[in-house]
Amino acid sequence: MSESAEEHPNVRVVVEAAARQGVALEVHEFPAGTRTAQDAAAAVGVDVGQIVKSLVFRVDGRPVLALVSGDNRVDETRLAEAVGGGEVVRADADLVRAATGFPIGGVPPFGHHAELETILDRNLLDHEVVWAAAGTPRHVFPISPPALQQLSRAKPAAVAVEPPEAPEAPELAR
């Protein structure tokens, strides 16, 4: 971990939360920022699908965290089904900070000041290593999906929007 990463209080919170569960994190700082999944993938040098987006939603009035692959969007109906809820609304910046203690663009998958119900999209399990925010829009860390699931206490579920099916190729006349 870089010296400036160690000094940032948000990063310390995330690193200490992992350490309490026996996991050491290697936090990397990218001064240009890793605010979006595309920015993070470019900075780290990985596929955008290996970036963990930590997205907060309000489900029936309570905050829920969805951990999804950087190249996916959350299907709100599937998220509601995964948590046994009904109405799903994307959280605004104020609710994100109130629920997690972190700013949008830097929300980590764990280490929040209050425990959140967390869903891990199954697509993240397809990767050997994924990268998640470490509490700021400039700090990220690599982690295996099983360790991510353990640290975040997430329930795996298919909550990503299904990609549209590719149209069948027309048969060519011979």
N, C-alpha and C positions, 0 to 999 in steps of 0.2 A: 504494500500500500504506500502511495506517495505521502510525503510529509504533510502536504496541504490537505490531503484526504483525511489523514489522522486528526488534523486540527479542526475540520468542519464538524460541528456538533451533530448534524443530521446523519453524517456518515458514521460517526461513533455510535449512535443509537442503533443503526442497522448492524454494524459489526459486532457490537456487544450482544444484541438479540440472537445472532447466529452462534456466538461463542457460548452463550448460556445453554445452547442445545448441542454443544460439542462440535460445531462446524466453524472452521476458520475461513474467512472470506479474503480474497485477493481483489481489492478495489482498485480500479483504474480511473484516472482523471483525464478528461478530454476538454481542455479549456474552450474549444470552439462550441462545445455543448453536445448533448445527446438527448435533447428535448423530445424529438419525435423518433419513432421506430426507424425511419429511414436515416435520420442523422446518426443514430446509435449504430446501425448496421454499417454505415460508411466509415465511421470513426473506428469501430472495432475490426472491420474487415471480414464480416460474416454476412450470411444471407439474412434478409429482413425477417424471415420466419424464425430465426433463432433469438430474436429480441422479445422479451416479455413485456407486454403492455399491462400495467396495473391500473385497471379502470374501475372507478367507483360509480355505483348506481344506487338509486333509492328504490327499494322493492317494498311495496306496501308501507312506505314511510320509514323503513330501516335501511341503513347503509349496508351494501354488500359489495365485496371486492371480487372482480373477475380478472383472472390472469389469463391472457390470451396471446397467441403468437402475433408478432408484429405485422404479418401480412393478412391478418384476419380481422373481421368485425364481429361484435357480439350480436347474436340473435336474441332480442329481448324476450321473446316468447320462450325460447329454450332456457334462458337464464331464470325466468320466473318459475318454470317447471322444475329446474334443478334445486331451487331453494324453497319450493312449496309456496310460492307467492303468486300475486296477480299483477297489480299495476307496477310497471318498471319505468323509471325516469332516469336519464343520465344526470349525474350529480354536477352541480356547478362548482366553481373554484372554491367558494366558501365552504360548501359541504365537504369537499375533498379534504381540505385542510382541517376542518373540524373533526372529521371521522378518522383521519390518519395521522395528522400532525405534520404532514409534508405537502409541498407545493405540487401542482400539476406539472408533469414533465420530470419529476423526480420521485414519484411515489414508489416506494419499495414494496415488494410482495409480503413483507413481514416487518416487525419492529414498530408497529403503530402503537400509539399511546393507549388505545383500547382494542380489545380483540374484535375482529370483524369476521363475519361469516365469509368464507373465501371459496371460490370455485376456480379450479384449474382446468382450462380447456384441454381436452385430450390430445389435440394437435401438438401441444408442447412436448408430450411424451415421445414423439417421433424423433427427437434430437438427442444426441449424446450430451451436448452442452448448450445451455441457453444463457443469455445475458440479461440482467435485470438492473433497474435503477437502484442506486445506493443512497437515496435520500435527497439528492440534488439533481438538477438538469445537466450536471457535468460529470457525475460519478456513476460508474456501472461495475458490475462484478459478474464473473462466469460462475455457473452452478449447474450441476446435473439436475434433470427434472425430478428424479426421486428425492434428492435433497431439498429441492424447491418445495415439493409437496409436503415434506416433513416439516420444514421450517415455517411454512405459511399455514400449516394445518388445513390445507385445502382439500376439498372434495373434488375428485376428477369427474368431469361431465362434458358432454359434447354441447358447447354453447356457441360455437362459431357459426356464422352464416354459411350455409352450404353454397359452394361455388356452383354457378349454373352448369348444367350438363352441356358438354360440347355437342354440337349438332353432328349427326351421323354424316359421314362423307358420302356423297352421291356415288353410285356405282358408275364406273366408266364403261362406255360402250366398247365392245371389242371389234 
